[in-house]
Amino acid sequence: MHTHRKSRRGRILVATALGTTLLAGAVATAMAGEDSPGSGKSAASASPKAATTAIGPVSGLIVGYKSKAQEAHSENAVRTGISAAAAKTGEKLSYERRLGTGAALVSLGGVQPAKDVIKVMNQLRSDSDVAYVVPDSQVPTSDIEPRVEADDDILPSDGTDLTSKQWNLSDPKAGLDVPDAWRTSTGKGVTVAVLDTGITKHSDLDANIVPGFDFISDHGPDKNGQNGQNKDNANDGDGRDSDPSDPGDFAKEGQCPPDEATSPESSWHGTHVAGIVAAADNGKGTVGVAPDAKVQPIRVLGSCITPASDIIDAITWASGGSVAGVPDNKTPAQVINMSLGSEGPCTPPMQTAIDQAVRRGSTIVVAAGNQGTRPAPLDAGKFDFASCDHVITVAATDRAGNKAFYSNFGHAVDISAPGGDTRNGRFEDGILSTMNSGKTVPAAENFRFEQGTSQAAPEISGLAALMLSANPKLTPAEIESAIQANARPIPGTCAGGCGAGLADAAKTVEAVAKGGSSAATGSPSAPPSDSPSDSPSDSPSDSPSDSPSDSPSDGTGAGDGTGEAATGTDLGACRHNACQVEVTTGDTIDLDGAAGVDELRIDSVSDNTVAFTASSGDGAQQSSDSQTAPGRSQIGDLVVDIISVDGDRAVIRLS
């Protein structure tokens, strides 16, 4: 006889209907006419006309300013602009804080109805110095996919060596071939930040943990007695602090917004993810992909809805950037794992945070999402973090090597890794990792089989740690490219797109350890060289200290692999038909012909428009086109995204 309970698996990567409609509409409104780059992975462009009917109630907004705007440099200017908007709309607006990226967080004085939110957004956007306005609401911690499970998926922590049950590491068909990679590297010297629910004590993890941080700011009514979207998301009685311990993400009745699905039990999701990355090789329990790497637990997920502003600041801090009111990170992470997300586009402030982190040298790995069981399964390009540029998006496969039934898929997916499938009582076909036995609050440690793209992503984060330990000079672009170049074909079936295939740890680590990588400069993991609009390039002392202009270089800065070109330069950076580069009139870009184009010539850049000619073969077949920014053109199978135009230079992305 088994005890059955409701599971919280999968809830980290799903959104309520409220969260979905909110972001879909709100971002559409915000991006109309703004000058910051969008996401090249996005499945569809947003329509400004959809916004007025799609916005839901929110309690805060994120406002980005153009780089030369006074607000980008001055707190007083930000406050003045917000006060003016409050006077014109009659709403109680206040300046909350500056985010680590340079954007401003604006409080609406509590949760406001859609019509009032739209009124405020439109007023803020009427300022010509404002680049964008988006709602500060993104990731719900929801249990909208309940499952029935038995205790058979739980194993005690009794000193038994459980590595034989970790098929995902060593199965010759569907595994990652990790043991062979350990002959070269075990991840020593590399730190992986896990942005998740926090961490619980576990003997397989404790030795590999470095100090992290709790970035959850919503812990009840604010100083004015107003609640945000949650009555208490933190569940630990306080706001941001240096303790990333997971107190449990269970929710009591009435604790979260009424439309938000919750669970009375805790998931211990962060502990499970951390074990997949770097559980110690200590002769008992499980072992992580990178057993000698360090895990930096960063708590961003609580019981209800986590605002985007918390995640943006967490990404900034994890990568070594500065966040107001938070001590500097003494052990910045070379790899950041994000097994979280919700339905909706990648927003401008989130993309900026990611771009800045990559510039600092952090490789960001994101789960593709678990919406494959919908009547109309979702492309990963429709999920916020998975659709962002310059991240490694990971789909999940099962023990037979097929795309897992729940996994998202599509053009946004970069690589696949085992995520398991525990249906029909096949618990050992899931991914075994560290866990906690507490139903609500932490109790004794144990182990559990889980399934999801949440489990696939940390396997790739662990692989990135192995690679960096073997070759510390690797850039995020080179890491992504090498993982893809050394992948093997999906051993089963995958409908819809599973990236470059199933990751092969041994082959990838061997390739980079020899000093090689197949990364092209300017590849998808390298952000554009020009500054994002919400991060000032010449900030004085009262602006964020981690603006792109003074951020440490990861090899993607100007003159060192950006793909930035002088007139007439041959841009071999794009030879793999995938890059983001800055171009000007006369530039030519050599491609590999796989998309039906061997060369792309930039004919002119002016008046916010780029004209170009694509050639194939010996140049006999040519096709010309022009596109305004932001916009997309397609010649053959080659997609050309015009991200932005600044005078006679443009940022374009090829895919």
C-alpha positions in Angstrom: 0.0 0.0 0.0 1.3 3.4 -1.0 0.7 6.8 0.4 -0.4 9.2 -2.4 -0.1 12.9 -2.5 -0.2 15.8 -4.9 3.1 16.5 -6.6 4.5 20.0 -7.3 6.6 18.7 -10.2 6.5 20.9 -13.2 5.0 23.8 -11.4 8.2 25.8 -11.6 8.0 26.0 -15.4 4.3 26.8 -16.0 2.2 29.9 -15.7 -1.3 30.6 -14.7 -3.7 32.1 -17.2 -3.3 35.5 -15.4 0.5 35.5 -15.8 0.3 34.5 -19.4 -2.1 37.2 -20.6 -0.5 39.8 -18.5 2.9 39.5 -20.1 1.7 38.8 -23.6 -0.2 42.1 -23.7 2.0 44.2 -21.5 5.2 43.6 -23.4 3.4 44.3 -26.7 2.4 47.7 -25.4 5.8 48.5 -23.9 7.8 47.6 -27.0 5.9 49.7 -29.5 8.3 52.4 -30.6 11.1 51.5 -28.0 14.7 51.4 -29.1 16.1 48.3 -27.3 16.8 45.1 -29.1 14.3 42.2 -28.9 14.9 38.5 -28.7 16.0 36.7 -31.8 14.6 33.5 -30.4 11.1 34.8 -30.0 8.5 32.8 -31.8 6.4 35.7 -32.8 6.5 39.4 -32.6 4.2 41.2 -30.2 1.4 43.4 -31.4 0.8 46.7 -29.7 -2.9 46.5 -30.5 -3.3 43.4 -28.3 -2.2 45.2 -25.1 -5.3 47.1 -24.2 -7.3 43.9 -23.7 -4.6 41.6 -22.5 -3.1 43.3 -19.5 -3.9 41.9 -16.0 -3.5 43.6 -12.6 0.0 44.3 -11.4 1.6 46.2 -8.6 4.8 47.4 -10.2 6.4 48.4 -13.5 10.0 48.3 -14.8 11.0 51.4 -16.8 14.1 51.4 -19.0 15.6 54.7 -20.2 17.6 55.5 -23.3 21.3 55.6 -22.7 21.7 59.3 -23.1 18.6 60.2 -21.0 19.1 62.1 -17.8 17.1 59.5 -16.0 19.7 56.9 -16.9 22.2 58.8 -14.8 20.2 60.5 -12.1 18.0 59.2 -9.3 16.4 62.7 -8.9 15.5 62.7 -12.6 13.8 59.3 -12.2 11.8 60.5 -9.2 10.8 63.7 -11.1 9.5 61.8 -14.1 7.5 59.4 -11.9 6.0 62.2 -9.9 5.0 63.9 -13.1 3.3 60.7 -14.4 1.5 60.3 -11.0 0.2 63.8 -11.2 -1.1 63.4 -14.7 -2.7 60.0 -14.1 -3.9 60.4 -10.5 -2.3 57.2 -9.5 -0.1 56.7 -6.4 3.2 56.0 -8.0 6.6 55.9 -6.2 10.2 55.1 -7.1 11.1 51.8 -5.5 14.7 51.3 -6.5 17.2 51.1 -9.3 17.7 47.5 -10.6 21.2 46.1 -11.2 20.8 46.7 -14.9 20.0 50.4 -14.6 16.2 50.2 -15.1 13.9 51.7 -12.5 11.3 49.8 -10.5 8.1 51.8 -10.0 5.5 50.9 -7.4 1.9 51.3 -8.3 0.9 51.5 -4.6 -0.6 48.0 -4.6 -2.3 45.8 -7.2 -4.0 47.9 -9.8 -6.7 47.0 -12.4 -5.7 46.7 -16.0 -7.2 50.0 -17.1 -5.2 51.9 -14.6 -2.0 50.0 -15.4 -2.4 50.8 -19.1 -3.0 54.5 -18.3 0.2 54.7 -16.3 2.3 52.8 -18.9 1.1 55.0 -21.7 1.9 58.1 -19.6 5.4 56.9 -18.8 6.0 55.9 -22.4 5.0 59.4 -23.6 8.4 60.6 -22.3 10.8 60.5 -25.2 13.6 59.4 -22.9 11.8 56.2 -21.9 12.9 53.1 -23.9 10.3 50.7 -22.6 7.8 50.0 -19.8 6.9 46.4 -18.8 4.9 45.0 -15.8 7.0 43.6 -13.0 5.3 40.2 -12.9 6.7 37.2 -14.6 7.2 33.9 -12.9 4.4 32.2 -10.9 5.3 29.3 -8.6 2.2 27.3 -9.6 1.0 23.7 -9.4 -1.3 23.6 -12.4 -0.1 20.1 -13.5 -0.8 18.0 -10.4 0.3 14.4 -10.6 -0.3 11.3 -8.4 2.9 9.7 -7.2 3.8 6.9 -4.8 6.6 6.8 -2.3 8.4 4.4 -4.6 10.2 7.4 -6.1 11.8 8.3 -2.8 15.1 6.7 -1.6 16.5 7.2 1.9 19.9 8.7 2.7 21.4 5.7 4.4 24.9 5.6 3.0 24.0 3.5 0.0 25.8 4.3 -3.3 23.0 5.2 -5.7 25.0 6.1 -8.8 24.0 2.9 -10.6 20.5 4.4 -10.8 21.7 7.6 -12.5 21.2 6.3 -16.1 21.2 9.9 -17.3 24.9 10.1 -16.7 26.1 6.8 -18.2 23.4 5.0 -20.2 25.1 4.2 -23.6 22.1 5.1 -25.6 20.2 7.9 -23.7 22.8 9.2 -21.3 25.4 12.0 -21.4 28.5 9.8 -21.1 29.6 11.8 -18.1 31.9 9.2 -16.5 34.2 9.3 -19.5 34.3 13.1 -19.2 35.5 12.8 -15.6 38.8 11.4 -16.9 39.6 14.9 -18.1 37.6 17.2 -15.7 35.4 17.1 -12.6 34.5 20.8 -12.5 37.1 21.9 -10.0 37.5 25.7 -9.8 34.1 26.5 -11.3 31.0 28.0 -9.6 27.5 27.4 -10.8 24.7 29.7 -9.5 21.4 27.9 -9.2 18.5 30.4 -9.3 15.7 28.5 -7.7 13.8 27.9 -4.5 17.0 28.0 -2.4 18.8 25.0 -0.8 18.3 22.6 2.1 21.0 20.8 4.1 22.2 17.6 2.4 25.4 15.6 3.1 25.9 15.1 -0.7 25.8 18.9 -1.2 27.1 20.7 1.9 30.8 20.5 1.0 30.1 22.0 -2.5 28.1 25.1 -1.4 29.4 28.6 -1.5 27.6 31.6 -0.1 24.5 32.7 -2.0 21.7 35.1 -1.5 17.9 35.3 -1.0 16.6 37.8 -3.6 12.9 37.4 -2.8 11.7 40.9 -1.8 8.0 40.3 -1.4 7.4 39.1 2.2 4.1 40.8 3.1 2.7 44.4 3.2 5.1 47.2 2.4 5.9 50.2 4.5 2.6 51.8 3.4 0.6 48.7 4.4 0.1 47.6 0.8 0.6 44.1 -0.5 2.3 43.3 -3.8 0.8 40.5 -5.8 1.5 38.1 -3.0 0.6 38.4 0.7 3.9 36.5 1.5 6.0 35.0 -1.3 9.1 34.6 0.8 7.7 32.2 3.4 10.7 33.1 5.8 9.3 36.2 7.4 11.8 38.6 5.9 12.9 40.1 2.6 16.3 40.0 0.8 19.1 38.7 2.9 22.3 36.5 2.8 20.5 33.3 3.7 19.4 31.3 0.6 18.0 28.4 2.6 14.8 27.0 1.3 12.1 27.3 4.0 9.6 25.5 1.8 7.5 26.8 -1.0 4.2 25.5 0.3 1.4 28.0 0.4 -1.4 28.4 3.0 -4.9 29.2 2.0 -5.2 32.8 1.1 -1.5 33.4 1.0 -1.2 33.9 -2.8 -3.4 35.8 -5.4 -6.8 34.2 -5.7 -6.2 33.1 -9.4 -2.8 31.5 -8.6 -2.7 27.8 -8.2 -0.7 26.7 -5.1 0.3 23.6 -3.2 0.1 22.9 0.5 3.4 20.9 0.1 6.9 22.0 -0.7 8.9 20.9 -3.8 12.5 21.3 -2.7 13.1 22.0 -6.3 16.4 24.0 -5.8 17.9 21.1 -3.8 17.1 18.6 -6.5 18.6 20.9 -9.2 21.7 21.6 -7.2 22.4 17.9 -6.8 22.2 17.3 -10.5 24.9 20.0 -11.0 27.4 19.1 -8.3 26.5 16.5 -5.7 29.8 15.3 -4.3 31.5 12.1 -5.4 31.7 10.8 -1.8 30.9 7.1 -2.3 27.3 7.4 -1.2 24.1 8.7 -2.6 24.2 10.4 -6.0 26.9 12.3 -7.8 26.5 15.5 -9.9 27.6 16.0 -13.4 30.4 18.2 -12.0 31.1 16.7 -8.6 34.0 19.1 -7.8 32.3 22.3 -8.9 30.7 24.6 -6.4 27.0 25.5 -6.2 25.9 29.1 -5.3 22.3 28.9 -4.2 20.3 32.0 -5.1 16.7 32.0 -3.9 14.3 33.7 -6.3 11.2 31.4 -6.1 8.9 31.4 -3.2 5.3 30.3 -2.6 3.4 32.5 -5.1 4.6 34.8 -7.9 8.1 36.0 -8.1 8.5 39.5 -9.7 10.8 39.8 -12.7 12.8 42.5 -10.8 14.0 39.9 -8.3 15.2 37.6 -11.0 16.9 40.4 -12.9 18.8 41.5 -9.8 19.7 37.8 -9.1 21.1 37.4 -12.6 23.1 40.6 -12.2 24.5 39.6 -8.8 25.2 36.0 -9.7 27.4 37.2 -12.6 29.4 39.6 -10.5 27.4 42.8 -11.1 26.4 45.3 -8.4 22.9 45.5 -7.0 21.9 48.3 -4.7 21.6 47.3 -1.1 23.2 43.9 -1.6 26.8 43.0 -0.7 29.1 42.3 -3.7 29.3 38.6 -4.7 32.7 37.4 -3.6 32.4 34.2 -5.8 30.7 35.2 -9.1 29.4 32.3 -11.0 30.9 31.3 -14.3 27.6 29.4 -15.0 24.0 30.3 -14.1 21.3 27.7 -14.1 17.7 28.8 -14.5 15.2 25.9 -14.2 12.3 28.3 -14.2 10.1 30.3 -16.5 6.6 31.0 -17.7 4.7 31.5 -20.9 5.4 34.9 -22.5 8.0 36.7 -24.4 11.5 37.6 -23.3 11.2 41.2 -22.0 13.7 44.0 -22.7 14.8 44.3 -19.0 15.3 40.5 -18.8 17.3 40.4 -22.0 19.4 43.3 -20.8 20.2 41.4 -17.6 21.2 38.4 -19.6 23.3 40.3 -22.0 25.2 42.0 -19.2 25.8 38.7 -17.4 27.2 37.1 -20.6 29.5 40.1 -21.0 30.9 39.4 -17.6 31.6 35.9 -18.6 28.7 33.9 -17.2 27.1 31.1 -19.3 23.4 31.0 -18.8 21.5 27.7 -19.1 17.7 27.7 -19.2 15.1 25.0 -19.1 12.8 24.9 -22.2 9.6 24.4 -20.3 7.1 21.5 -19.6 4.1 22.3 -21.7 4.3 19.4 -24.2 1.2 17.8 -22.9 -1.1 20.6 -23.9 -3.6 20.0 -26.7 -1.5 22.4 -28.7 2.0 21.9 -27.3 4.1 25.0 -27.0 7.3 25.9 -28.8 10.0 27.0 -26.3 10.2 30.3 -28.1 6.9 31.2 -26.4 8.5 31.0 -23.0 10.1 34.0 -21.4 13.7 32.9 -20.5 13.8 30.1 -23.0 13.2 32.6 -25.8 15.8 35.1 -24.7 19.0 35.5 -26.8 22.4 34.5 -25.5 21.2 31.6 -23.3 21.5 27.8 -23.8 17.9 26.5 -23.9 17.6 22.9 -23.0 14.9 20.4 -23.9 14.4 17.0 -22.2 14.6 13.5 -23.5 13.4 10.2 -21.9 15.2 7.0 -21.2 14.5 5.7 -24.7 16.1 8.8 -26.2 12.9 10.3 -27.4 11.8 13.9 -26.7 10.1 13.7 -23.3 6.4 13.8 -23.6 6.2 17.0 -21.4 9.1 18.9 -23.0 8.8 22.1 -25.0 10.6 22.1 -28.3 11.3 24.2 -31.3 13.7 26.7 -32.9 14.6 28.2 -29.5 16.0 24.9 -28.2 19.8 24.7 -28.4 20.5 21.3 -27.0 18.7 18.3 -25.3 19.6 16.3 -22.2 17.9 13.6 -20.2 14.9 14.8 -18.2 13.3 11.4 -17.6 9.7 10.0 -17.7 8.2 8.7 -14.5 4.7 7.8 -15.8 3.0 4.6 -15.0 5.1 3.9 -11.9 8.4 3.9 -13.8 10.1 6.1 -11.2 13.6 4.8 -12.0 13.2 6.3 -15.5 13.3 9.7 -13.8 16.3 11.7 -12.8 17.6 10.8 -9.3 19.0 13.6 -7.2 19.2 15.1 -3.7 15.9 16.0 -1.9 14.3 16.7 1.4 11.7 14.6 3.2 9.7 17.5 4.7 6.1 18.0 3.6 6.2 21.7 4.2 9.3 22.8 6.2 12.7 21.1 5.9 13.2 17.7 7.6 15.6 14.9 6.9 17.6 14.6 3.7 16.7 11.9 1.1 16.8 11.3 -2.7 14.0 11.4 -5.2 13.4 10.6 -8.9 12.0 13.6 -10.7 11.2 14.5 -14.3 11.3 17.7 -16.3 13.3 20.2 -18.3 14.2 21.5 -14.9 16.3 18.3 -14.5 17.8 18.5 -18.1 19.0 22.1 -17.7 21.4 21.5 -14.7 23.0 18.6 -16.6 24.1 21.1 -19.2 25.1 23.6 -16.5 27.2 20.8 -15.0 28.7 20.1 -18.5 29.6 23.8 -18.8 31.4 23.5 -15.5 33.4 20.5 -16.7 34.3 22.4 -19.8 35.5 25.6 -18.0 37.5 23.5 -15.5 39.3 21.9 -18.5 39.7 25.2 -20.4 39.1 28.3 -18.2 39.5 30.6 -21.2 36.3 29.5 -22.9 33.7 32.2 -23.5 29.9 31.7 -23.2 29.7 31.7 -27.0 32.4 29.0 -27.3 30.7 26.9 -24.6 27.4 26.8 -26.4 28.9 26.2 -29.8 31.1 23.4 -28.5 28.2 21.6 -26.8 26.2 21.8 -30.0 29.0 20.8 -32.3 29.9 17.7 -30.3 26.3 16.6 -29.7 25.1 13.3 -31.1 21.8 12.7 -32.9 18.7 12.2 -30.7 18.7 8.4 -30.4 14.9 8.3 -30.5 12.3 10.6 -32.0 11.8 14.3 -31.7 9.0 16.2 -33.4 9.3 19.9 -33.5 13.0 20.5 -32.9 15.3 19.4 -30.1 18.3 21.6 -30.9 21.6 20.2 -32.0 20.8 16.8 -30.5 21.7 15.0 -27.3 24.6 16.5 -25.4 27.7 14.3 -25.2 29.8 15.2 -22.2 32.9 13.2 -22.9 33.2 14.3 -26.5 32.6 17.9 -25.7 35.1 18.1 -22.8 37.7 16.3 -24.8 37.3 18.8 -27.6 37.7 21.9 -25.5 40.5 20.4 -23.3 42.6 20.2 -26.4 42.3 24.0 -26.8 39.7 23.8 -29.5 36.1 25.0 -29.7 33.9 25.3 -32.7 32.5 28.6 -31.5 32.3 31.4 -34.0 32.9 34.9 -32.7 29.7 36.7 -32.6 27.7 33.5 -32.2 24.3 33.4 -30.5 25.7 33.5 -27.0 27.6 36.8 -27.6 25.4 39.8 -27.0 25.7 42.9 -29.3 28.5 45.3 -28.5 26.3 48.4 -28.1 24.8 49.1 -24.7 21.2 48.1 -23.9 18.9 51.1 -23.6 18.3 50.7 -19.9 21.9 50.6 -18.9 23.8 53.9 -19.2 27.1 54.0 -21.0 28.5 57.0 -19.1 26.9 56.8 -15.8 27.9 59.1 -12.9 28.3 57.8 -9.3 24.6 57.5 -8.6 23.9 55.1 -11.4 24.5 51.3 -11.4 28.2 50.3 -11.3 27.7 47.4 -13.7 26.7 49.1 -16.9 28.0 47.4 -20.0 30.6 50.0 -20.7 32.5 49.2 -17.5 31.7 45.6 -17.1 34.5 43.0 -17.2 35.0 41.6 -20.7 34.4 38.0 -21.4 35.9 38.1 -24.8 32.8 39.5 -26.5 33.8 43.2 -26.2 34.8 45.5 -29.0 37.8 44.3 -30.9 37.7 40.9 -29.2 35.1 38.8 -30.9 32.0 40.9 -31.2 31.9 40.6 -34.9 32.1 44.4 -35.0 33.4 45.3 -38.4 35.1 48.2 -40.3 33.8 49.0 -43.7 34.4 46.2 -46.2 35.5 43.8 -43.6 34.9 40.1 -44.2 32.8 38.9 -41.3 33.7 35.2 -41.0 32.1 35.3 -37.6 28.8 34.1 -39.1 30.1 31.1 -41.1 27.8 28.9 -39.1 24.7 30.9 -40.1 24.2 32.0 -36.5 25.5 35.2 -35.1 24.7 38.7 -33.9 27.0 41.4 -35.2 27.3 45.1 -35.8 27.6 46.0 -39.5 27.9 49.0 -41.8 27.7 49.8 -45.5 30.1 47.6 -47.5 30.4 44.8 -45.0 30.3 41.2 -46.3 29.4 38.2 -44.2 30.6 34.8 -45.3 28.2 31.9 -44.5 28.4 28.2 -44.9 25.7 27.9 -47.5 23.5 25.6 -45.3 20.7 28.0 -45.4 21.0 28.5 -49.2 23.2 31.7 -48.8 27.0 31.8 -49.1 27.5 35.5 -48.7 25.4 38.4 -47.3 26.5 41.9 -48.5 25.4 45.0 -46.6 24.4 47.5 -49.3 23.4 50.4 -47.1 22.6 51.4 -43.6 20.6 54.6 -43.2 17.3 56.0 -42.1 16.7 53.1 -39.7 16.8 50.7 -42.7 19.3 48.1 -43.7 19.5 47.0 -47.4 21.4 43.8 -48.2 22.0 41.3 -51.0 22.3 37.5 -50.5 24.4 35.4 -52.9 24.8 31.7 -53.4 27.3 29.6 -55.2 29.6 31.7 -57.3 27.4 34.7 -57.0 25.3 33.9 -60.0 22.1 33.7 -57.8 21.4 36.9 -55.9 18.5 38.2 -53.9 18.2 41.7 -52.5 16.0 43.0 -49.7 15.7 45.8 -47.2 14.2 45.9 -43.7 13.6 48.6 -41.1 14.5 48.2 -37.5 13.3 46.3 -35.6 12.2 43.8 -38.2 12.8 40.4 -39.8 13.4 39.3 -43.4 14.0 35.8 -44.8 16.0 34.8 -47.8 15.8 31.1 -48.5 16.2 29.5 -45.1 18.3 32.4 -43.8 16.5 34.6 -41.3 17.9 38.2 -41.0 16.7 40.1 -37.9 17.5 43.8 -37.9 17.8 44.5 -34.2 18.7 48.2 -34.2 20.1 50.9 -36.4 22.2 53.8 -35.1 23.3 56.2 -37.8 25.3 54.3 -40.3 25.7 51.1 -38.2 23.2 48.4 -37.4 23.0 45.3 -35.2 21.7 42.3 -37.1 21.2 38.7 -36.2 21.4 35.7 -38.6 19.9 32.4 -37.9 
